[in-house]
Amino acid sequence: MSEVEKFLTTEEEQEIVEAIRMAERETSGEIRVHIEKTTSGDTYARALEVFHLLKMDNTKLQNGVLIYLAVDDHSFFICGDKGINDIVGRDFWDCTKDIMQAHFKKGDFKQGLIDGIRRAGSQLQKHFPWDDADSDELSNEISKG
């Protein structure tokens, strides 16, 4: 079993997927989590690459959010698409990162991810409320590289 597969238990993964589902319940926004062992380069650049590979930039309102983690590198990055970034600003993502990092430093990766998902979801719900014409555009499952 790879380090990525051992990073979260099956139960923890399901709790994270449920947090995504709940966060997206009242918004047209999309949240994804991607976990991989390492990145050969810059975490930011790799997160943007994964953002595009997962087609997060194809949402109708440009309101996708990706939480990217490179397990062995002890690094992560939160990417928001143009629609959400234009509204919340950089300080929101920095505060979200700080909250997540506090959990990560204690080894509580599940709670760090859930808190990041909830914070992103609250802003998505506020600025991109669910409409009856909306659909869940992307999978809620954790992707792995």
N, C-alpha and C positions, 0 to 999 in steps of 0.2 A: 504494500500500500504506500503511495507517495505521500510526501509531506503535505501536499494540498489536500489529499483525501483525509488525512488525519487531523487537519487543522481545526475542523468543527465536527462534532458528532452528528449523526443523522438527526437526532432530536433537536440539536441546536440549529441545524440547517432548516428544519421545518419551522422552528420558531421565527427565524429570520424571514423565510418566505411568507409566513403569516403576517409578520410586521409589514412587509411590502404590500401584501394584499389589503391590509387594513389602512395603510397610508394612502393607497390609491383609490380606496372606496369612494371618496368624496372629491376626487380630482380627475382631470383629464391627463395629468402628468404621469410620467412613467419613471420608475426607479428600478435600477438593476444593481446587483452586486457581482463583481468578478474577482475571483481569487486565482492566483497562479504562484508557482514556486519562486520565481525570480524574474527580474527584467534585466536584459543585457545592457540597458542604457538608462536614460533619465526616466524617473517614475512618471513625471508629468507627460512626457512625450508618449510613453507606453500607454498611459491611461487614455490619452486622446485617440491613440490608434485603436485600442479596444472599444472605445466609445463608438467609433465609426464601424468597426467590424461587427458590433452588436446592433448596428443600424439605429443607434440611439438618436442620431441626428436626422432621422426620417419621421419624427413625430410631427403631427399636423401643426401644433402650436410651438414647436421648438422648446418643449418643456420636459426633456428627459434629464435624469440625474443618474450618474454612475458612481458607485463607490468601488474603487479599484484597490486591491491589496496584493503586494508581492511579499509572500510569507517569509522566505529566507532573507530578504533584504530589510525586513522590518520597516517597510515603507508602504504608504497608501496615499491616495489622492482622490478628491471628490471633484467630478466634472459635471458642470451643469451646462445645458445647451443655451443658446442665445436668449430665448424667451424668458427663462427663469433667471439667468445671470443679469439681464438688463434690469430686472426688478429688485432682486435682493442684494446685489452688490457683493464685493469681495469679503467684507467683514463678516457677513453671515456664514460664508463657507469656512473662514478662519475660525470662527467661534465653534462651528460644528466640528471641525477637525480637532480643536482643543478638547472638546467634550469626549470625542471618540478616543483620542490619544490617552486621556486620563484612564479610561477603562483598559485600553490595550497595555499600558504600562503595568497594570495589575494582573495581566494575563486573562482578562475577561473580554475576549474578542466578541463573543456573542452579544453581550450587552452594549459594547461600543458600537457594533453595527446596528443594533436595534435603535439605539438613541440617535444615531446619524440618520437612519431611515425615518424615524418619527419627526425629527427636525425638518428634514427635507419635505416630508409629506405635509407638515403643517403649513409651510410656505406655499407648496403647490396647491393645497386646498384653498388657501386664502386668495391666491392670485389666479388660479386656474380651476375654478369650481367645476364639478361634474355637471354635465349636461346630458339630457336623454339621448342626444345624437352621438355621444362619445362611446368609444369602445376601448377595451384593454388592447393597446396596440402591440405590446411586447410581453414576452414571458416574464413571470415573476421568479422563476427558478434561478438559483445561483449558477452562474457560468464559471467554468474552470478552464485554465489554460495550462 
